[in-house]
Every structure is written in C-alpha cells, then in structure tokens.
Amino acid sequence: MKAMIIKEIGSTDVFQLAEKAKPVVKAGHMVVEVKATSVNPIDTMLRSIELPWSANLPEVLHGDVAGIVSEIGEGVTDFNVGDEVYGMAGGINGVDGALAEFMLVDASLMAQKPKTLTMKQAAALPLVAITSYEALVEKMNVQAGDNVLIHGAMGGVGHIAIQLAKVLGAKVTATYSSANLALAKTLGADNLVDYKTESVADYLQAYTGGVGFDKVFDTVAGDNIEKSFEAAKFNGHVATILPISDPIQIALKSLSFHSILMLIPLCHGINQASHGRILTEIAALVDAGKITPIIDESNFSIWEVAKAHDHLSSGKAVGKVTLTV
C-alpha cells in the first residue's frame, strides 16, 4: 500500500511517499481502509519536536481517521466488514496512523461514523470531541444551569466544547477573535467575548455579576491560563489541555484543577474502550443535529500532508484541516 512516512523529526519536508506492507489484522483489531484524516497540533508537534513519545515515533503519523472496515480480527463483535467508522487510533507511540491507504486500529478505540457526516467531516471529530467530552463531562461534570467559560471558540477543541456544553444545559460564554465573529455566532454560545478588547474583569462582571464562572475550560492554555484562574469563582473548576507552570492561584481560590490528555489510552494502553463509548455518544449528538464540526475550506489529499501541516501552522485555517484519500 501507499503511505506517507517520516524517518526523522523535522520540517514538513521529512514526509516521504513510500510503499509499505498492508497491515495484518490481529485479535481485537480491525483493518480500516482510510478515507480521511485531520491535522491536529499533536501531529505537527510529533513531526517537528522531541516529545515524550518521540523515542518510538511511528513511520506513519495522524491519529484521527474515518474509513471503511475491510478486515476484522478475532474477538471483535461490534463491527462488520463494510461498516463506516471513525476514531483516534494511532499515529503515536509506535503505532502507525492514518496517512496510508490502510490502518490497523484497536477496535475498542473506534465507533460507527455519524451517518449524517461525510468521511471528511467525521475525520475532523475524534481527538477534539473526546478532549471536550473528557473535560466537560468526565472531569468537570458540567450540569444544566452551570455558568461555563470556554476559551478559544474557533479552535478545534473549543468549537466542539461550546456545542457540547450547550447540550449539557450550561450557560456558555466563549472567547473569540473578532475576525471570526460571524462563524463564532453559529456555535450557540450565550455570550461571545473578544479577548483582544475585553478584559477578564469586564466579562466577569457582565456575565457573572463579578462572582466568577462555575467552570472554565481553557483550550488555549499557555499564558492564557492565568485568565482562566482569574475568571473562575472561588471553589470553581478549571480544565486545560496543556501543562501549567504556576499553580498558586489554584490554591488561593481553592480551585479544582483538571488536566486533559486524551492520548493516555493510546500511550499507556488503559481505558481504550472509553474512546469508543464517547465517540458513539458524540455520533448520536451529531446525527441529532446538536454538534457540527467546522471544516476549513482547504482541500488536501493525504499525499499533500506537508501542505496541510504548513496551512495549519500558518494560522490561516478556519476550522479543522482535513485530508482525504
């Protein structure tokens, strides 16, 4: 089969078109004919810098995949040959990913693709949907009536998190860049805050009466985490997708802090079935019209992955950058 492989870490010119043996199915796994994948920041990081998982970097990157089941291994009972599926199932920790014609996947990480989405749309969802679900449902336990702040409305995780928080019945305030106002308005947030012009004190007063938000999901992280701590109420919750350097505000406000790393099942071999379960729930919400991924207008094939990585890194993408076979 054809695949885009890398032999070393570096710029986008490390991608090479190569012939690889088609993966052989094994117990608990499926071979999926790849139809689409998407670019996540973790993909560009694994390609370009040393990470904890870089020592056994796979030749084939990209974890998000949508495709058709072509072979089923022993013990797999929830899928059939010909099923349209999606998941986040490789491209890290020595497991080859979706930049190939076929991908071997752990069946427990997969789910039936939302029926109302194309392969391209479905491939945009797994990593960002699982991350949003873990933060809002499993870690912060967002409930109806909660006053929730989400940083990064137009990010891959942020735009799904807004929609999921509304499904959960929360009142949602989201930060955005003024350049994306029209699209941000389509996501259903109750309040939108231009982070370039409005201070935390301003929107804290406007939307919480100065008390602070019950729960804050920071999909931007970095220096922005200080804004999240400032915006949370005493004894509130803050979740983020990246490490923090100074935990002092967590202690001073008695916050419950949650670090979200959806890669744990792939890197440590635990709780894989949680991914399949979450994606099954997400598919039902998508097919009910409650969650819709925003897809960048670019049109790359997986053989043009270098261009896709460059496009994401340029900051010009609006929505998830996807690639098709």
Protein Blocks (a to p, Z undefined) as FASTA:
>chain_A
ZZdddfbdcdfklpccdddddddddehiacdddfbdcddfklmmmmmmccfklmmccfbg
cjbdcdddfbdcehiakbcehiacdddfehpehiacfkbfbdcddfklpccddfkbcfkl
mmmmmmmmmmmmmmmmmmnopaehiacddehjlbmklmmmmmmmmmnopacdddddfklm
mmmmmnopabdcdfklpcfklmmmmmnnonopfbdcdfkgmmllmmmmmmpcghiacddf
bdcfblklmmmnopacddddfklmmmnopaklmmmmmmmmmmmmmmnopaccdddfbdcd
fklmmmmmmmmmnopagcjddddZZ
